[in-house]
Structures are given as C-alpha cells and as structure tokens.
Amino acid sequence: MSHLAGPGDLVLEDNVSANEYLMLQGGQFSKSRKHAVWLPSYLEQYDADSLRYYLSINMPETHDTDFRWDEYVDRVNNELIGTYGNFVHRVMTLTHRLECDEGNPLSKYDCFSDHSKILKEVDNQITSAIESMEKQRFKEALRSIMGIAQIGNSLLQEAAPWKYINEDESDERSTSLSSLSLSWRICSCLAVCMRPFTPFSSDRLWGMLGNQNDIDNVLWEDSMDVDTTLFWNQEKPEPLFSRLELDEILKRENSLIDSNNNDESLPPNNGGGYIDFEDFMKVEMRTGRIVSVDDHPNADKLFVITIDEGSDSTRTVCAGLKGHYEPSDLEGLNVVFVANLEPRKLRGIMSEGMILAADDGEGGVKVLTTEGDILSGSRVR
C-alpha cells in the first residue's frame, strides 16, 4: 500500500509480498541432478489441488521451508481430506439421504436462531482470513479458512443428524437438521474461501451444492450469507479428494527419475555441455585472505566479506554463506575467488567478485581454500 508523498518525494512500498526458498527433501531443486517434483507427470495421476494445498500451507513466507513427500501425504490426508474433504462429504451424503420431492430438503430446517454463536465464530474466521490476505500472509489465511471446516465438523458431530434421518418429525429432529442445514451453508462458504488455494475442488463443490450463481462473483465477506436461497443438485455427491499413498507416490517419482536417466530419445551431447578452453581461461580465479566478515544490513543470508587480494589492496564480496559459517570461522581463511566478475550491487552493497564454494545439494556448503599459505592474489590455473 502506497502513502501520499509531497512533490519530489520518493514513495516506498511498505507491503511487499516476498518469499524465502522452498527446498526439496533437504536439498535444492535441481533438474540436472534429477532432484525435483516432475509436475506434468504428477498431474497426470493426481489432483492438482492436493499439491496446491500443501504448497500453500507450507509456503516459505518468512523462512525457508522443505517439501517432504511424507509430510505432503500426511498433511493432505489428515488436514485437507480429514478436516475439509470429510466434512463436505458427510454433509452431502447425509442430506441426500433425506426425502426430497423438489428443491433442497433442508430448506424447511433453514432457521438459525439457535446458532448465533456458530455464525459468529465463522464470521470471525472469515474476517481473520481477509486480514491475513491483505497482509500477504497466505498460509495464515488458509489456516483460518480450515478453521471454518473444524467449526463445521464440531457442529455436525454435536448435532448427530444421522440419528434422525429416518425418524418422524420432532423438535429434536428439527434442531439436528437445522445444524445440518447450517453445515450445508458452511460448505458453500468453504467453496468460496478455499477457491484461491484449491480452485478445482471448489468448483466441483459449488456444482454439487447446485448453486446457480457464479462463484467468482461471491466475496469472502458474503460467503456465509444465510439469507440466500438453498439450491439443490440431485446427482450423487462424490468425494472432493482421494487419499494419497506414500509408497505409490515414491515409486512413481523414482520411476520418472530412472526413465529420465535412461531416455534414449534424448539427443546426444555434441559438446553442448562443454565450454572451450579459451572460454575457461577468461575466468580469472585468484587467492585471497578473508580479513573481515560482517552481516549484510539488508539481507538475511548474506555476509559482506573483505578479502586481501595482495599488493596492499582489498575487495568486497557479498557471499551467501550465512547459516553455513560463523564469521569467526571464515576470518583468516585463504580462499579462491573470481576476480574478473563484473561488479554488481546485491541488496545495496557493491560485490566485486565471487568466493568459490562447493554445495553438495543436501545443505552442505564448504568454501574452497588453499592447502597451505600462499601469497594473496596468486592466480589459480
């Protein structure tokens, strides 16, 4: 959100959406190392919304997060399906067991004078989700929306409408089915609020509810409007999601890696993976001794490192080594750096080279050092 400024003043953004890094099984994503989620093949077999849910609830908003297959399966099965999907399916199947001449059989029980507390709780969750979205706290918003499904589950469990489906009319039956009617409306609310995160299942749910208006035209704050008409779809409801099996997913992912490694249809490497010796010789690598290490004032993962490059000269290099080294571990090391890399600003500080380091792809990072002492500024060949 921008603030008004006077003539000549710079207007700085104060509500910028930015993420940290998403890792995979503790390492960086790498197509060349076959360390990735093979998305096109995965989506041929599985629902996109389960993946969208996990990526949203595991979003690296304030710190790096890790995509782990076991956690993915656990959160989809126990949260997305266990909390949200099962609630929706129970409401749908219970309602379809009621006698229906025409229209929604819950319409005559659509009275909520005894449910003001539940309506307030749902409204609070919607308000919280809206506030989180306005601050770009997406997974916080998603947790609030999932809280609505938890409210619905508690309401349904307490009302126990399955006990009264085939019973004669009574006050107890009317009260229980009124809770089921409110649960139906909560499903409609969830379809709207979950749509930014799981759009395909939201559209399916909207259709199962029989709603005739366009879901895209319903605002979150209006999604729990109890004065709207209850619509009806006579088709048998289907589960929104299918449970995931970890072993099945891992087997499929590993087979994709193997097929990529053994794909004979790939064109041969006619030197495309190599560089000319003359190009390599253009890279000027030299040795230098680290004389100081400071935190970068504008970056959480960068050090500002001063290197003695010999001939009474120093240079500044910004290096992403924070989290792998303490400053005291780096000071005094003889390292190898690229000396002829074009200087560029990194978060406001000019970096005049690049320190060479090895990365094993599993979180291990080590800077390249010389075997013993050597004159700073020595050429590496």
C-alpha positions as CSV (number, residue, x, y, z in Angstrom):
1,M,0.0,0.0,0.0
2,S,1.5,3.4,-1.0
3,H,1.3,6.6,1.0
4,L,0.8,10.0,-0.4
5,A,4.0,12.0,-0.7
6,G,4.9,15.6,-1.5
7,P,6.4,16.8,-4.8
8,G,9.8,15.3,-5.4
9,D,9.5,12.7,-2.6
10,L,10.1,9.0,-3.2
11,V,7.2,6.7,-2.3
12,L,8.5,3.4,-0.9
13,E,6.3,0.3,-0.8
14,D,5.6,-1.0,2.7
15,N,3.5,-4.1,1.9
16,V,5.6,-6.2,-0.4
17,S,4.9,-9.9,-0.9
18,A,8.1,-11.9,-1.0
19,N,9.1,-15.5,-0.1
20,E,12.2,-17.3,1.0
21,Y,13.4,-20.6,-0.6
22,L,11.5,-23.8,-0.9
23,M,13.8,-26.9,-0.6
24,L,13.1,-30.5,-1.6
25,Q,13.9,-33.2,0.9
26,G,16.5,-31.0,2.5
27,G,18.3,-30.0,-0.8
28,Q,17.9,-27.5,-3.6
29,F,15.6,-28.3,-6.5
30,S,17.8,-29.3,-9.5
31,K,16.6,-30.6,-12.8
32,S,20.1,-31.6,-13.8
33,R,20.5,-33.7,-10.7
34,K,17.0,-35.2,-11.1
35,H,16.1,-33.7,-7.8
36,A,12.6,-32.2,-8.5
37,V,8.9,-32.7,-8.5
38,W,8.1,-33.9,-12.0
39,L,4.9,-31.8,-12.3
40,P,3.4,-32.7,-15.7
41,S,3.7,-36.5,-15.0
42,Y,2.5,-36.0,-11.4
43,L,-0.6,-34.1,-12.5
44,E,-1.5,-36.9,-15.0
45,Q,-2.1,-39.2,-12.0
46,Y,-3.0,-36.9,-9.0
47,D,-5.3,-34.0,-8.2
48,A,-3.6,-30.6,-8.6
49,D,-5.5,-29.2,-5.5
50,S,-3.7,-31.5,-3.1
51,L,-0.4,-30.2,-4.3
52,R,-1.7,-26.6,-4.3
53,Y,-2.9,-27.0,-0.7
54,Y,0.5,-28.4,0.6
55,L,2.5,-25.7,-1.3
56,S,0.2,-23.0,0.2
57,I,0.2,-24.3,3.8
58,N,4.0,-24.9,3.6
59,M,4.8,-21.6,1.8
60,P,8.3,-20.2,2.7
61,E,6.9,-16.7,3.6
62,T,9.3,-15.8,6.5
63,H,11.9,-18.6,6.3
64,D,13.0,-21.5,4.1
65,T,10.7,-24.5,4.1
66,D,11.1,-28.0,3.0
67,F,9.0,-30.0,0.6
68,R,9.0,-33.6,2.0
69,W,6.9,-36.3,0.4
70,D,6.0,-37.9,3.8
71,E,4.8,-34.6,5.2
72,Y,2.9,-33.9,2.0
73,V,0.9,-37.1,2.2
74,D,0.3,-36.7,5.9
75,R,-1.0,-33.1,5.6
76,V,-3.2,-33.9,2.6
77,N,-4.7,-37.0,4.2
78,N,-5.1,-35.6,7.7
79,E,-5.9,-31.9,7.0
80,L,-7.2,-31.4,3.5
81,I,-9.2,-34.6,3.4
82,G,-9.6,-35.4,7.2
83,T,-10.8,-31.9,8.1
84,Y,-12.2,-30.3,5.0
85,G,-13.0,-33.1,2.5
86,N,-14.6,-35.4,5.0
87,F,-16.8,-32.6,6.4
88,V,-18.1,-31.8,3.0
89,H,-18.7,-35.4,2.1
90,R,-20.6,-36.1,5.3
91,V,-22.9,-33.1,4.8
92,M,-23.5,-34.0,1.2
93,T,-24.3,-37.7,1.8
94,L,-26.4,-37.1,4.9
95,T,-28.5,-34.5,3.0
96,H,-29.0,-36.8,0.1
97,R,-30.5,-39.5,2.4
98,L,-33.4,-37.1,3.3
99,E,-36.6,-37.5,1.3
100,C,-36.7,-34.9,-1.5
101,D,-39.8,-34.1,-3.6
102,E,-38.3,-31.0,-5.2
103,G,-35.7,-28.5,-4.1
104,N,-33.3,-28.8,-1.2
105,P,-34.8,-31.0,1.6
106,L,-33.0,-28.8,4.2
107,S,-34.9,-25.7,3.2
108,K,-37.6,-26.2,5.8
109,Y,-35.0,-26.5,8.5
110,D,-33.1,-23.4,7.4
111,C,-33.5,-21.5,10.6
112,F,-30.5,-20.4,12.7
113,S,-32.0,-18.7,15.8
114,D,-30.1,-21.2,17.9
115,H,-26.8,-20.9,16.0
116,S,-25.8,-17.3,16.6
117,K,-22.6,-18.4,18.4
118,I,-21.6,-20.7,15.4
119,L,-22.3,-17.9,12.9
120,K,-20.2,-15.5,14.9
121,E,-17.3,-18.0,15.1
122,V,-17.4,-18.5,11.3
123,D,-17.6,-14.7,10.7
124,N,-14.5,-14.2,12.9
125,Q,-12.5,-16.8,10.9
126,I,-13.5,-15.1,7.6
127,T,-12.5,-11.7,9.0
128,S,-9.2,-13.1,10.2
129,A,-8.6,-14.7,6.8
130,I,-9.3,-11.4,4.9
131,E,-6.9,-9.5,7.2
132,S,-4.2,-12.1,6.6
133,M,-4.7,-11.9,2.8
134,E,-4.4,-8.2,2.9
135,K,-1.0,-8.6,4.6
136,Q,0.0,-11.3,2.1
137,R,0.1,-13.9,4.9
138,F,-1.4,-16.6,2.7
139,K,-0.8,-19.7,4.8
140,E,-2.1,-17.8,7.8
141,A,-5.3,-17.1,5.8
142,L,-5.5,-20.7,4.8
143,R,-5.3,-21.8,8.4
144,S,-8.2,-19.5,9.3
145,I,-10.3,-21.0,6.5
146,M,-9.5,-24.5,7.6
147,G,-10.7,-23.4,11.0
148,I,-14.2,-22.9,9.4
149,A,-14.1,-26.6,8.4
150,Q,-13.2,-27.5,12.0
151,I,-16.2,-25.5,13.3
152,G,-18.4,-27.3,10.8
153,N,-17.1,-30.7,12.0
154,S,-17.8,-29.9,15.6
155,L,-21.3,-28.6,14.8
156,L,-22.1,-31.8,12.8
157,Q,-20.7,-34.1,15.5
158,E,-22.7,-32.5,18.2
159,A,-26.0,-32.4,16.2
160,A,-25.6,-36.1,15.0
161,P,-28.2,-35.7,12.2
162,W,-27.6,-39.3,11.1
163,K,-29.7,-40.4,14.1
164,Y,-32.7,-38.5,12.8
165,I,-32.6,-39.1,9.1
166,N,-35.3,-41.8,9.2
167,E,-37.2,-40.6,12.3
168,D,-40.6,-38.9,12.5
169,E,-40.7,-35.2,12.9
170,S,-39.9,-33.9,16.3
171,D,-38.3,-30.9,18.0
172,E,-35.1,-32.9,18.4
173,R,-35.1,-33.8,14.7
174,S,-35.7,-30.3,13.6
175,T,-32.9,-28.9,15.8
176,S,-30.5,-31.5,14.5
177,L,-31.4,-31.0,10.8
178,S,-31.1,-27.2,11.3
179,S,-27.5,-27.8,12.2
180,L,-27.2,-29.9,9.0
181,S,-28.6,-27.0,7.1
182,L,-26.1,-24.6,8.6
183,S,-23.4,-27.1,7.7
184,W,-24.6,-27.0,4.1
185,R,-24.2,-23.3,4.1
186,I,-20.7,-23.7,5.7
187,C,-19.8,-25.9,2.7
188,S,-20.9,-23.1,0.4
189,C,-18.7,-20.7,2.4
190,L,-15.7,-23.0,2.2
191,A,-16.1,-23.4,-1.6
192,V,-15.7,-19.6,-1.9
193,C,-12.9,-19.1,0.6
194,M,-10.9,-22.1,-0.5
195,R,-11.0,-21.2,-4.2
196,P,-7.8,-19.2,-4.3
197,F,-6.0,-22.2,-2.9
198,T,-7.9,-25.2,-4.3
199,P,-9.9,-23.9,-7.3
200,F,-10.7,-27.2,-9.0
201,S,-12.3,-28.8,-5.9
202,S,-14.1,-25.5,-5.1
203,D,-15.7,-25.6,-8.5
204,R,-16.8,-29.2,-8.0
205,L,-18.2,-28.4,-4.6
206,W,-20.1,-25.4,-6.0
207,G,-21.6,-27.7,-8.6
208,M,-22.6,-30.4,-6.0
209,L,-24.3,-27.7,-3.9
210,G,-26.4,-26.8,-7.0
211,N,-25.5,-23.1,-6.7
212,Q,-26.6,-21.3,-9.8
213,N,-24.7,-18.0,-9.3
214,D,-21.1,-17.5,-10.4
215,I,-18.7,-18.4,-7.6
216,D,-16.3,-15.7,-8.8
217,N,-18.8,-13.1,-8.0
218,V,-19.2,-14.0,-4.3
219,L,-16.9,-12.1,-1.9
220,W,-15.5,-13.8,1.1
221,E,-17.4,-11.4,3.4
222,D,-20.6,-12.5,1.7
223,S,-19.9,-16.2,1.5
224,M,-21.8,-17.0,4.8
225,D,-24.9,-15.0,3.9
226,V,-27.8,-17.1,5.4
227,D,-30.4,-15.1,3.5
228,T,-29.5,-16.7,0.2
229,T,-31.5,-19.5,-1.4
230,L,-30.5,-23.1,-0.7
231,F,-30.1,-24.7,-4.1
232,W,-30.0,-28.4,-4.9
233,N,-28.3,-30.9,-7.2
234,Q,-29.9,-34.3,-7.3
235,E,-26.7,-36.0,-8.6
236,K,-25.0,-38.4,-6.2
237,P,-22.2,-36.5,-4.4
238,E,-18.6,-37.6,-4.9
239,P,-15.6,-37.2,-2.5
240,L,-13.7,-34.0,-3.3
241,F,-10.3,-35.7,-2.9
242,S,-8.7,-39.1,-2.9
243,R,-6.3,-40.3,-0.2
244,L,-2.7,-40.5,-1.1
245,E,-0.3,-43.4,-0.6
246,L,3.3,-42.5,0.1
247,D,4.8,-45.7,-1.3
248,E,2.8,-45.3,-4.5
249,I,4.0,-41.7,-5.0
250,L,7.6,-42.5,-4.2
251,K,7.6,-45.5,-6.6
252,R,6.2,-43.3,-9.4
253,E,8.6,-40.4,-8.7
254,N,11.6,-42.8,-8.7
255,S,10.5,-44.4,-11.9
256,L,10.3,-41.0,-13.6
257,I,13.9,-40.3,-12.5
258,D,15.0,-43.6,-13.9
259,S,13.2,-43.0,-17.2
260,N,14.8,-39.6,-17.5
261,N,18.2,-41.0,-16.9
262,N,17.7,-43.8,-19.5
263,D,15.7,-41.8,-22.1
264,E,17.2,-42.9,-25.4
265,S,15.1,-40.4,-27.2
266,L,17.2,-37.6,-25.9
267,P,19.6,-36.1,-28.5
268,P,23.3,-37.0,-27.9
269,N,25.5,-34.4,-26.2
270,N,27.6,-33.0,-29.1
271,G,29.6,-30.8,-27.0
272,G,26.7,-28.7,-25.7
273,G,27.7,-29.5,-22.1
274,Y,31.3,-28.3,-22.6
275,I,33.0,-25.0,-22.9
276,D,36.0,-24.1,-24.9
277,F,39.4,-24.0,-23.2
278,E,39.7,-20.3,-24.3
279,D,36.4,-19.5,-22.5
280,F,37.6,-21.2,-19.3
281,M,40.8,-19.2,-19.4
282,K,38.8,-16.0,-19.5
283,V,37.7,-16.7,-15.9
284,E,40.4,-15.2,-13.6
285,M,40.5,-17.0,-10.3
286,R,42.8,-15.8,-7.6
287,T,43.6,-16.5,-3.9
288,G,42.9,-14.0,-1.1
289,R,42.8,-13.9,2.6
290,I,39.5,-13.0,4.4
291,V,40.2,-10.2,6.7
292,S,36.7,-9.3,7.9
293,V,33.2,-10.7,7.8
294,D,30.1,-8.6,8.6
295,D,26.3,-9.2,8.4
296,H,24.7,-7.7,5.3
297,P,22.4,-4.9,6.6
298,N,19.7,-5.7,4.0
299,A,19.9,-9.5,3.5
300,D,19.3,-12.3,6.0
301,K,21.5,-14.8,4.2
302,L,24.5,-12.7,3.0
303,F,27.8,-11.8,4.6
304,V,29.8,-8.8,3.5
305,I,33.3,-10.1,3.3
306,T,36.5,-8.1,2.8
307,I,39.3,-10.0,1.0
308,D,43.0,-9.1,1.0
309,E,43.9,-9.7,-2.7
310,G,47.6,-8.7,-2.3
311,S,49.5,-5.6,-3.3
312,D,48.0,-3.8,-0.4
313,S,44.6,-4.0,-2.0
314,T,41.3,-5.3,-0.7
315,R,37.9,-6.0,-2.3
316,T,34.4,-6.5,-1.0
317,V,32.4,-9.6,-1.8
318,C,28.8,-10.5,-0.8
319,A,28.5,-14.2,-0.2
320,G,25.5,-16.3,0.8
321,L,27.4,-18.2,3.5
322,K,25.3,-17.2,6.5
323,G,23.8,-20.3,8.1
324,H,26.8,-22.4,6.9
325,Y,29.6,-20.5,8.7
326,E,30.1,-18.2,11.6
327,P,32.1,-15.0,10.9
328,S,34.9,-16.2,13.1
329,D,35.2,-19.4,11.1
330,L,35.8,-17.5,7.9
331,E,38.2,-14.8,9.1
332,G,41.8,-15.7,8.2
333,L,41.0,-18.3,5.6
334,N,42.8,-18.3,2.3
335,V,40.0,-18.7,-0.3
336,V,39.6,-18.8,-4.1
337,F,37.6,-16.1,-5.7
338,V,36.6,-15.0,-9.2
339,A,38.4,-11.7,-9.7
340,N,37.1,-10.5,-13.1
341,L,33.4,-10.9,-12.5
342,E,31.6,-7.7,-13.3
343,P,30.8,-5.9,-10.0
344,R,27.1,-5.6,-9.2
345,K,25.0,-4.4,-6.3
346,L,23.5,-7.0,-4.0
347,R,20.8,-5.5,-1.8
348,G,22.5,-2.1,-1.9
349,I,26.2,-3.2,-1.5
350,M,28.6,-3.5,-4.4
351,S,30.0,-7.0,-4.7
352,E,33.3,-7.2,-6.5
353,G,33.7,-10.9,-7.1
354,M,32.6,-14.3,-6.1
355,I,34.0,-16.7,-3.5
356,L,34.1,-20.3,-4.8
357,A,32.3,-22.9,-2.6
358,A,31.2,-26.5,-3.0
359,D,27.5,-27.3,-2.5
360,D,26.5,-31.0,-2.1
361,G,22.8,-30.3,-2.7
362,E,21.9,-31.7,0.7
363,G,22.6,-28.5,2.7
364,G,26.3,-28.9,3.0
365,V,28.4,-25.9,1.8
366,K,32.2,-25.5,2.0
367,V,34.4,-22.7,0.7
368,L,37.4,-23.6,-1.5
369,T,40.6,-23.0,0.4
370,T,44.3,-23.5,-0.4
371,E,46.2,-26.4,1.1
372,G,48.6,-24.1,2.8
373,D,49.7,-20.5,3.0
374,I,50.2,-18.8,-0.4
375,L,50.6,-15.2,-1.4
376,S,47.3,-13.4,-1.7
377,G,46.5,-12.6,-5.3
378,S,48.0,-15.8,-6.7
379,R,46.4,-16.9,-10.0
380,V,44.5,-20.2,-9.8
381,R,45.1,-22.3,-13.0
